Amino acid sequence: MSDLTLTLASDDAQRLAELAAREGVTPEQLAEQAVRARLDEDAAWRAEVEAGLAELDAGKSMSFEDFEREMDTFMTELRAKSA
């Protein structure tokens, strides 16, 4: 494990302390969770980009018209679920 020093504006440090108290953890634990979540998000995003590039390299692509149709269907279903 490695140590990291973080400097926050006093307002942000106070908000972090308050949030940590509400969640029953230390500010350090909450900051560690936030950093880990961001790193996981970045790894997932990079994996999706790499997968998309691999599909393009393999000749798999979609016309703009097909994309629009697929997105229209997706948005229609999403709106129906939200209603």
All heavy atoms as an XYZ file, in Angstrom:
638
protein
N       0.845     -1.174      0.000
C       0.000      0.000      0.000
C       0.890      1.237      0.000
O       1.990      1.227      0.509
C      -0.935     -0.017      1.209
C      -1.967      1.085      1.142
S      -3.282      0.919      2.340
C      -4.375     -0.175      1.469
N       0.380      2.305     -0.568
C       1.141      3.537     -0.692
C       0.370      4.685     -0.063
O      -0.860      4.708     -0.084
C       1.383      3.818     -2.178
O       2.046      5.042     -2.345
N       1.085      5.634      0.494
C       0.452      6.820      1.078
C       0.377      7.928      0.047
O       1.250      8.044     -0.820
C       1.243      7.329      2.278
C       1.124      6.413      3.479
O       0.147      5.655      3.550
O       2.026      6.452      4.344
N      -0.658      8.746      0.183
C      -0.868      9.880     -0.698
C      -1.353     11.035      0.152
O      -2.240     10.861      0.993
C      -1.924      9.529     -1.761
C      -2.383     10.630     -2.699
C      -1.263     10.992     -3.674
C      -3.610     10.174     -3.469
N      -0.767     12.188     -0.038
C      -1.205     13.372      0.690
C      -2.083     14.191     -0.232
O      -1.735     14.422     -1.384
C       0.005     14.217      1.139
O       0.825     13.396      1.977
C      -0.438     15.443      1.901
N      -3.209     14.616      0.294
C      -4.190     15.362     -0.483
C      -4.459     16.685      0.215
O      -4.743     16.712      1.408
C      -5.477     14.542     -0.593
C      -6.645     15.134     -1.340
C      -6.296     15.307     -2.812
C      -7.854     14.230     -1.189
N      -4.372     17.769     -0.527
C      -4.673     19.080      0.022
C      -6.010     19.536     -0.533
O      -6.206     19.582     -1.748
C      -3.582     20.103     -0.359
O      -2.318     19.619      0.099
C      -3.866     21.454      0.256
N      -6.949     19.834      0.375
C      -8.274     20.291     -0.013
C      -8.515     21.698      0.524
O      -7.985     22.055      1.580
C      -9.355     19.367      0.572
C      -9.392     17.926      0.098
C     -10.414     17.140      0.905
C      -9.725     17.856     -1.377
N      -9.344     22.423     -0.188
C      -9.804     23.704      0.346
C     -10.555     23.402      1.639
O     -11.163     22.332      1.781
C     -10.719     24.397     -0.661
N     -10.527     24.331      2.585
C     -11.136     24.059      3.890
C     -12.622     23.723      3.765
O     -13.132     22.855      4.491
C     -10.917     25.232      4.841
O     -11.467     26.415      4.304
N     -13.325     24.370      2.852
C     -14.748     24.058      2.644
C     -14.930     22.611      2.180
O     -15.817     21.901      2.654
C     -15.382     24.996      1.621
C     -15.560     26.409      2.136
O     -15.363     26.630      3.356
O     -15.910     27.281      1.325
N     -14.095     22.185      1.254
C     -14.189     20.812      0.747
C     -13.803     19.810      1.835
O     -14.426     18.748      1.944
C     -13.304     20.625     -0.484
C     -13.825     21.382     -1.690
O     -15.034     21.688     -1.727
O     -13.020     21.656     -2.598
N     -12.799     20.125      2.626
C     -12.399     19.238      3.725
C     -13.540     19.095      4.726
O     -13.802     17.989      5.224
C     -11.140     19.772      4.405
N     -14.222     20.176      4.997
C     -15.355     20.130      5.917
C     -16.488     19.292      5.343
O     -17.083     18.464      6.037
C     -15.854     21.544      6.227
C     -17.013     21.600      7.200
C     -16.657     21.040      8.572
O     -15.538     21.229      9.042
N     -17.589     20.328      9.184
N     -16.783     19.482      4.066
C     -17.834     18.686      3.414
C     -17.476     17.206      3.419
O     -18.329     16.350      3.646
C     -18.050     19.183      1.993
C     -18.675     20.577      1.932
C     -18.682     21.153      0.539
N     -19.360     20.278     -0.408
C     -19.134     20.280     -1.716
N     -18.263     21.107     -2.241
N     -19.801     19.477     -2.518
N     -16.200     16.897      3.175
C     -15.743     15.512      3.197
C     -15.916     14.925      4.590
O     -16.409     13.797      4.742
C     -14.278     15.427      2.756
C     -13.644     14.037      2.760
C     -14.348     13.122      1.765
C     -12.162     14.133      2.449
N     -15.544     15.664      5.600
C     -15.678     15.189      6.979
C     -17.147     14.946      7.338
O     -17.481     13.943      7.974
C     -15.051     16.196      7.946
N     -18.017     15.844      6.911
C     -19.450     15.687      7.198
C     -20.034     14.471      6.488
O     -20.790     13.701      7.076
C     -20.204     16.960      6.804
C     -19.892     18.145      7.694
C     -20.413     19.463      7.146
O     -21.038     19.480      6.058
O     -20.175     20.497      7.801
N     -19.667     14.297      5.232
C     -20.156     13.140      4.479
C     -19.629     11.848      5.089
O     -20.369     10.877      5.250
C     -19.749     13.254      3.005
C     -20.159     12.097      2.100
C     -21.662     11.885      2.112
C     -19.656     12.344      0.679
N     -18.367     11.833      5.437
C     -17.777     10.645      6.048
C     -18.494     10.305      7.351
O     -18.799      9.133      7.607
C     -16.282     10.867      6.290
N     -18.789     11.322      8.155
C     -19.487     11.091      9.421
C     -20.872     10.500      9.169
O     -21.297      9.562      9.866
C     -19.587     12.391     10.207
N     -21.577     11.029      8.162
C     -22.907     10.496      7.845
C     -22.842      9.049      7.391
O     -23.751      8.266      7.628
C     -23.583     11.346      6.768
C     -24.101     12.681      7.266
C     -25.054     13.333      6.286
N     -24.547     13.466      4.925
C     -23.841     14.505      4.468
N     -23.556     15.510      5.251
N     -23.445     14.529      3.211
N     -21.755      8.695      6.709
C     -21.607      7.331      6.187
C     -20.911      6.398      7.169
O     -20.764      5.209      6.895
C     -20.872      7.364      4.848
C     -21.692      8.066      3.779
C     -21.180      7.835      2.383
O     -20.263      7.012      2.181
O     -21.718      8.482      1.469
N     -20.461      6.936      8.292
C     -19.838      6.098      9.312
C     -18.441      5.622      8.970
O     -18.036      4.537      9.396
N     -17.720      6.420      8.198
C     -16.338      6.091      7.844
C     -15.471      7.309      8.118
O     -15.976      8.396      8.387
C     -16.215      5.676      6.353
C     -17.007      4.413      6.073
C     -16.648      6.800      5.416
N     -14.170      7.119      8.018
C     -13.270      8.260      8.183
C     -13.177      9.019      6.856
O     -13.460      8.445      5.789
C     -11.856      7.805      8.584
O     -11.277      7.073      7.491
C     -11.876      6.966      9.845
N     -12.777     10.284      6.915
C     -12.578     11.014      5.657
C     -11.564     10.315      4.747
O     -11.728     10.293      3.524
C     -12.072     12.382      6.110
C     -12.646     12.549      7.477
C     -12.627     11.162      8.075
N     -10.550      9.711      5.339
C      -9.542      9.005      4.545
C     -10.146      7.803      3.837
O      -9.839      7.549      2.659
C      -8.372      8.560      5.447
C      -7.554      9.713      6.011
C      -8.193     10.396      7.221
O      -9.192      9.874      7.771
O      -7.696     11.459      7.614
N     -11.004      7.070      4.538
C     -11.661      5.911      3.916
C     -12.571      6.355      2.775
O     -12.612      5.725      1.713
C     -12.466      5.135      4.945
C     -11.623      4.381      5.947
C     -12.453      3.826      7.088
O     -13.341      4.492      7.606
N     -12.150      2.596      7.485
N     -13.293      7.447      2.997
C     -14.191      7.947      1.960
C     -13.401      8.419      0.742
O     -13.777      8.123     -0.400
C     -15.052      9.090      2.512
C     -16.142      9.612      1.591
C     -17.111      8.510      1.198
C     -16.888     10.750      2.271
N     -12.286      9.097      0.977
C     -11.449      9.546     -0.137
C     -10.878      8.351     -0.892
O     -10.839      8.338     -2.130
C     -10.327     10.451      0.382
N     -10.464      7.321     -0.150
C      -9.943      6.114     -0.796
C     -11.016      5.453     -1.656
O     -10.754      5.030     -2.789
C      -9.444      5.129      0.264
C      -8.848      3.866     -0.315
C      -8.403      2.887      0.754
O      -8.425      3.220      1.947
O      -8.040      1.764      0.368
N     -12.243      5.376     -1.141
C     -13.348      4.802     -1.911
C     -13.601      5.603     -3.190
O     -13.846      5.026     -4.253
C     -14.622      4.767     -1.070
C     -14.591      3.792      0.078
C     -15.769      3.981      1.028
O     -16.675      4.774      0.778
N     -15.756      3.253      2.129
N     -13.547      6.918     -3.066
C     -13.801      7.775     -4.231
C     -12.718      7.599     -5.290
O     -13.015      7.520     -6.487
C     -13.890      9.237     -3.801
N     -11.478      7.525     -4.862
C     -10.378      7.336     -5.813
C     -10.503      5.973     -6.487
O     -10.365      5.856     -7.705
C      -9.010      7.503     -5.121
C      -7.885      7.037     -6.019
C      -8.803      8.952     -4.692
N     -10.792      4.937     -5.690
C     -10.940      3.600     -6.259
C     -12.080      3.560     -7.276
O     -11.952      2.964     -8.353
C     -11.177      2.572     -5.157
C     -11.136      1.143     -5.691
C     -11.279      0.083     -4.614
N     -10.237      0.178     -3.605
C     -10.452      0.547     -2.327
N     -11.650      0.861     -1.928
N      -9.459      0.600     -1.473
N     -13.204      4.196     -6.941
C     -14.347      4.225     -7.863
C     -13.967      4.913     -9.167
O     -14.338      4.456    -10.250
C     -15.533      4.928     -7.205
N     -13.221      6.000     -9.073
C     -12.804      6.720    -10.287
C     -11.851      5.892    -11.123
O     -11.928      5.864    -12.352
C     -12.180      8.057     -9.902
C     -11.687      8.877    -11.071
C     -12.831      9.253    -12.027
N     -12.335     10.015    -13.131
C     -11.995      9.490    -14.327
N     -12.133      8.200    -14.554
N     -11.529     10.263    -15.271
N     -10.935      5.191    -10.463
C     -10.004      4.324    -11.184
C     -10.744      3.180    -11.873
O     -10.441      2.827    -13.020
C      -8.943      3.773    -10.230
C      -7.950      4.799     -9.679
C      -7.095      4.167     -8.590
C      -7.093      5.391    -10.777
N     -11.729      2.594    -11.179
C     -12.537      1.529    -11.774
C     -13.338      2.049    -12.964
O     -13.454      1.372    -13.995
C     -13.482      0.920    -10.738
C     -12.751      0.117     -9.667
O     -11.549     -0.189     -9.852
O     -13.397     -0.192     -8.644
N     -13.887      3.261    -12.823
C     -14.636      3.883    -13.917
C     -13.735      4.092    -15.132
O     -14.129      3.804    -16.267
C     -15.196      5.224    -13.444
C     -15.927      6.017    -14.493
C     -16.333      7.384    -13.949
O     -17.038      7.439    -12.940
O     -15.920      8.396    -14.555
N     -12.517      4.560    -14.896
C     -11.586      4.781    -15.997
C     -11.223      3.461    -16.669
O     -11.182      3.378    -17.902
C     -10.318      5.478    -15.493
C      -9.325      5.709    -16.616
O      -9.621      6.535    -17.516
O      -8.263      5.048    -16.619
N     -10.985      2.420    -15.873
C     -10.639      1.105    -16.443
C     -11.784      0.567    -17.290
O     -11.556      0.022    -18.379
C     -10.275      0.134    -15.326
N     -13.015      0.717    -16.812
C     -14.179      0.237    -17.570
C     -14.325      1.023    -18.867
O     -14.600      0.439    -19.925
C     -15.441      0.357    -16.726
N     -14.135      2.326    -18.802
C     -14.240      3.170    -19.995
C     -13.182      2.762    -21.021
O     -13.478      2.592    -22.204
C     -14.077      4.636    -19.609
C     -14.169      5.567    -20.764
C     -15.295      6.079    -21.337
C     -13.072      6.097    -21.523
N     -14.965      6.895    -22.397
C     -13.597      6.926    -22.528
C     -11.683      5.951    -21.433
C     -12.801      7.605    -23.436
C     -10.896      6.635    -22.352
C     -11.460      7.438    -23.332
N     -11.950      2.585    -20.539
C     -10.869      2.189    -21.451
C     -11.148      0.826    -22.084
O     -10.873      0.614    -23.263
C      -9.529      2.183    -20.726
C      -9.020      3.565    -20.421
C      -7.712      3.510    -19.632
N      -7.218      4.825    -19.389
C      -6.435      5.509    -20.224
N      -6.097      4.980    -21.374
N      -6.030      6.723    -19.916
N     -11.696     -0.095    -21.310
C     -12.019     -1.423    -21.851
C     -13.073     -1.319    -22.942
O     -12.990     -2.004    -23.973
C     -12.488     -2.347    -20.726
N     -14.080     -0.464    -22.734
C     -15.122     -0.272    -23.749
C     -14.537      0.336    -25.022
O     -14.890     -0.073    -26.134
C     -16.238      0.617    -23.214
C     -17.133     -0.068    -22.208
C     -17.916     -1.219    -22.817
O     -18.387     -1.112    -23.965
O     -18.059     -2.238    -22.121
N     -13.664      1.311    -24.869
C     -13.031      1.928    -26.045
C     -12.196      0.899    -26.791
O     -12.277      0.793    -28.024
C     -12.173      3.150    -25.631
C     -11.297      3.618    -26.779
C     -13.060      4.282    -25.142
N     -11.407      0.126    -26.058
C     -10.576     -0.899    -26.694
C     -11.437     -1.929    -27.419
O     -11.105     -2.364    -28.519
C      -9.666     -1.573    -25.662
C      -8.580     -0.670    -25.112
C      -7.606     -0.187    -26.168
O      -7.274     -0.953    -27.099
O      -7.175      0.983    -26.072
N     -12.552     -2.320    -26.805
C     -13.448     -3.283    -27.446
C     -14.036     -2.696    -28.723
O     -14.137     -3.383    -29.748
C     -14.562     -3.691    -26.482
N     -14.408     -1.433    -28.679
C     -14.944     -0.778    -29.872
C     -13.920     -0.678    -30.976
O     -14.230     -0.920    -32.155
N     -12.698     -0.341    -30.610
C     -11.636     -0.271    -31.614
C     -11.344     -1.643    -32.212
O     -11.104     -1.762    -33.418
C     -10.371      0.329    -30.993
C     -10.464      1.809    -30.618
C      -9.215      2.237    -29.862
C     -10.683      2.675    -31.847
N     -11.395     -2.671    -31.382
C     -11.176     -4.034    -31.886
C     -12.272     -4.425    -32.869
O     -11.998     -5.072    -33.893
C     -11.125     -5.024    -30.717
N     -13.513     -4.020    -32.578
C     -14.608     -4.306    -33.512
C     -14.385     -3.595    -34.843
O     -14.602     -4.175    -35.912
C     -15.944     -3.888    -32.908
C     -16.450     -4.826    -31.846
C     -17.829     -4.440    -31.334
O     -18.453     -3.520    -31.898
O     -18.273     -5.075    -30.369
N     -13.954     -2.342    -34.764
C     -13.674     -1.609    -36.007
C     -12.540     -2.266    -36.783
O     -12.616     -2.404    -38.009
C     -13.337     -0.157    -35.706
C     -14.491      0.720    -35.249
C     -13.981      2.091    -34.841
C     -15.541      0.849    -36.351
N     -11.488     -2.667    -36.072
C     -10.361     -3.348    -36.733
C     -10.805     -4.653    -37.379
O     -10.251     -5.064    -38.398
C      -9.236     -3.629    -35.729
C      -8.489     -2.377    -35.315
O      -8.609     -1.335    -36.011
O      -7.784     -2.427    -34.282
N     -11.825     -5.299    -36.803
C     -12.334     -6.556    -37.348
C     -13.354     -6.322    -38.466
O     -13.918     -7.268    -38.999
C     -12.969     -7.390    -36.235
N     -13.580     -5.055    -38.798
C     -14.502     -4.750    -39.886
C     -15.951     -4.659    -39.460
O     -16.842     -4.569    -40.305
N     -16.198     -4.691    -38.178
C     -17.578     -4.587    -37.679
C     -17.899     -3.114    -37.459
O     -17.257     -2.444    -36.668
C     -17.743     -5.350    -36.375
C     -17.489     -6.826    -36.494
C     -17.610     -7.504    -35.139
C     -17.286     -8.978    -35.239
N     -17.317     -9.619    -33.920
N     -18.872     -2.643    -38.167
C     -19.287     -1.255    -37.994
C     -20.784     -1.161    -38.254
O     -21.424     -2.127    -38.651
C     -18.514     -0.326    -38.935
O     -18.791     -0.641    -40.277
N     -21.323      0.017    -38.047
C     -22.753      0.241    -38.199
C     -22.944      1.526    -38.988
O     -22.249      2.513    -38.743
C     -23.372      0.376    -36.791
C     -24.862      0.615    -36.770
S     -25.486      0.861    -35.083
C     -25.278     -0.754    -34.392
N     -23.882      1.508    -39.896
C     -24.168      2.731    -40.640
C     -24.818      3.741    -39.705
O     -25.380      3.387    -38.666
C     -25.107      2.440    -41.816
O     -26.412      2.158    -41.328
N     -24.745      4.999    -40.069
C     -25.360      6.043    -39.257
C     -26.864      5.825    -39.163
O     -27.456      6.019    -38.099
C     -25.058      7.426    -39.840
C     -25.589      8.539    -39.001
C     -25.029      8.832    -37.772
C     -26.679      9.291    -39.428
C     -25.528      9.847    -36.977
C     -27.187     10.308    -38.648
C     -26.598     10.598    -37.419
N     -27.481      5.396    -40.230
C     -28.914      5.146    -40.224
C     -29.282      4.020    -39.254
O     -30.259      4.121    -38.511
C     -29.413      4.812    -41.637
C     -29.363      5.980    -42.608
C     -27.950      6.259    -43.146
O     -27.054      5.390    -43.034
O     -27.753      7.369    -43.670
N     -28.487      2.938    -39.262
C     -28.728      1.846    -38.312
C     -28.531      2.325    -36.880
O     -29.284      1.954    -35.980
C     -27.810      0.658    -38.599
C     -28.190     -0.085    -39.869
O     -29.331      0.088    -40.352
O     -27.337     -0.841    -40.379
N     -27.513      3.138    -36.673
C     -27.264      3.693    -35.342
C     -28.452      4.535    -34.883
O     -28.907      4.397    -33.742
C     -25.986      4.541    -35.352
C     -25.765      5.296    -34.085
C     -25.276      4.666    -32.949
C     -26.048      6.656    -34.022
C     -25.076      5.371    -31.773
C     -25.862      7.368    -32.848
C     -25.365      6.725    -31.724
N     -28.954      5.392    -35.751
C     -30.108      6.227    -35.391
C     -31.313      5.363    -35.035
O     -32.004      5.643    -34.050
C     -30.471      7.166    -36.542
C     -29.584      8.368    -36.638
C     -30.074      9.346    -37.695
O     -30.431      8.903    -38.813
O     -30.109     10.537    -37.382
N     -31.571      4.328    -35.811
C     -32.689      3.432    -35.522
C     -32.510      2.753    -34.168
O     -33.443      2.681    -33.364
C     -32.826      2.373    -36.620
C     -33.829      2.722    -37.701
C     -34.122      1.523    -38.605
N     -32.936      0.988    -39.263
C     -32.379      1.523    -40.358
N     -32.903      2.604    -40.916
N     -31.312      0.981    -40.891
N     -31.316      2.267    -33.928
C     -31.043      1.587    -32.660
C     -31.202      2.550    -31.478
O     -31.781      2.196    -30.452
C     -29.631      0.993    -32.684
C     -29.361      0.088    -31.518
C     -28.045     -0.657    -31.655
O     -27.826     -1.325    -32.686
O     -27.247     -0.576    -30.707
N     -30.711      3.764    -31.632
C     -30.829      4.749    -30.557
C     -32.277      5.177    -30.361
O     -32.717      5.378    -29.222
C     -29.944      5.966    -30.830
C     -28.465      5.697    -30.637
S     -28.033      4.997    -29.015
C     -28.558      6.275    -27.909
N     -33.035      5.323    -31.434
C     -34.452      5.665    -31.309
C     -35.196      4.581    -30.521
O     -35.998      4.882    -29.636
C     -35.102      5.839    -32.686
C     -34.706      7.147    -33.350
O     -34.191      8.044    -32.652
O     -34.908      7.263    -34.576
N     -34.914      3.330    -30.846
C     -35.544      2.214    -30.133
C     -35.138      2.232    -28.660
O     -35.980      2.100    -27.762
C     -35.150      0.865    -30.766
O     -35.572      0.859    -32.127
C     -35.753     -0.306    -30.020
N     -33.863      2.420    -28.404
C     -33.361      2.460    -27.032
C     -34.032      3.579    -26.243
O     -34.485      3.373    -25.111
C     -31.836      2.648    -27.042
C     -31.252      2.883    -25.678
C     -31.061      1.824    -24.808
C     -30.901      4.160    -25.269
C     -30.521      2.038    -23.546
C     -30.371      4.384    -24.009
C     -30.180      3.319    -23.148
N     -34.101      4.780    -26.816
C     -34.698      5.927    -26.119
C     -36.192      5.721    -25.891
O     -36.713      6.084    -24.837
C     -34.437      7.222    -26.890
C     -32.970      7.625    -26.922
S     -32.215      7.785    -25.286
C     -33.127      9.167    -24.628
N     -36.883      5.119    -26.853
C     -38.303      4.846    -26.700
C     -38.522      3.879    -25.533
O     -39.404      4.090    -24.682
C     -38.895      4.264    -27.994
O     -38.724      5.236    -29.047
C     -40.365      3.925    -27.844
N     -37.722      2.833    -25.473
C     -37.838      1.859    -24.377
C     -37.477      2.502    -23.041
O     -38.120      2.241    -22.020
C     -36.937      0.653    -24.653
C     -37.415     -0.192    -25.813
C     -36.430     -1.281    -26.213
O     -35.332     -1.362    -25.599
O     -36.743     -2.028    -27.145
N     -36.480      3.351    -23.029
C     -36.061      4.020    -21.795
C     -37.177      4.954    -21.292
O     -37.485      4.964    -20.098
C     -34.770      4.812    -22.044
C     -34.131      5.472    -20.832
C     -33.723      4.422    -19.806
C     -32.921      6.275    -21.280
N     -37.772      5.686    -22.200
C     -38.888      6.586    -21.803
C     -40.064      5.793    -21.275
O     -40.713      6.207    -20.320
C     -39.298      7.435    -22.993
C     -38.349      8.551    -23.307
C     -38.880      9.476    -24.399
N     -37.808     10.270    -24.952
C     -37.236     10.066    -26.120
N     -37.661      9.107    -26.916
N     -36.244     10.822    -26.533
N     -40.343      4.645    -21.886
C     -41.455      3.809    -21.438
C     -41.199      3.283    -20.023
O     -42.118      3.226    -19.208
C     -41.672      2.653    -22.413
N     -39.966      2.928    -19.724
C     -39.620      2.442    -18.391
C     -39.712      3.560    -17.358
O     -40.038      3.307    -16.207
C     -38.199      1.881    -18.372
C     -38.058      0.567    -19.084
C     -36.619      0.093    -19.041
C     -36.421     -1.163    -19.855
N     -35.015     -1.582    -19.884
N     -39.422      4.783    -17.769
C     -39.414      5.926    -16.848
C     -40.811      6.450    -16.569
O     -41.041      7.167    -15.593
C     -38.559      7.058    -17.406
O     -37.226      6.640    -17.532
N     -41.754      6.128    -17.457
C     -43.122      6.659    -17.319
C     -43.926      5.945    -16.257
O     -43.657      4.966    -15.736
C     -43.839      6.567    -18.645
